[in-house]
Amino acid sequence: MSTNVIVLGASNKPERYSYQAVKLLKELGHNPLAVHPKIKEIDSLPVYSSLKDIKDIKIDTITIYVNPEISSGSYEQILALKPARVIFNPGAENPELIHKLEGAAIHTLEACTLVLLRTGQF
């Protein structure tokens, strides 16, 4: 089953985990929605400049690859998208945002998206 997965902090640099997540999500049949304010495209996949630009798409998961200073400002946009869950990848942990999201009944997880995908736990 294809799921819509936002990759917040997607990169066009192959060595970055957020780039690898976009590629692996696509390979495994998911629909990755890359978000980065300055990148326009990742391997022919269009990139949204902001979470606000994603409209009328049911979001299953948001996987976060940005630091807490950036993700803290995304609370309202995340709420508006109503994802089933939000994954905080290593280095992106944000206890304050996790607490707020859990309070809004959004499931959160501190985990590596790549590991979850590769081990069938996604």
Buried (B, 14 or more C-beta within 10 A) or exposed (E): EEBBBBBBBBBBEEEBBBBBBBBBBBEBEBBBBBBBEEBEEBEEBEBBEEBEEBEEEEBBBBBBBBEBEBBEEBBEBBEEBEBEBBBBBEEBBBEEBBEBBEEEEBEBBEBBBBEBBEEEEB
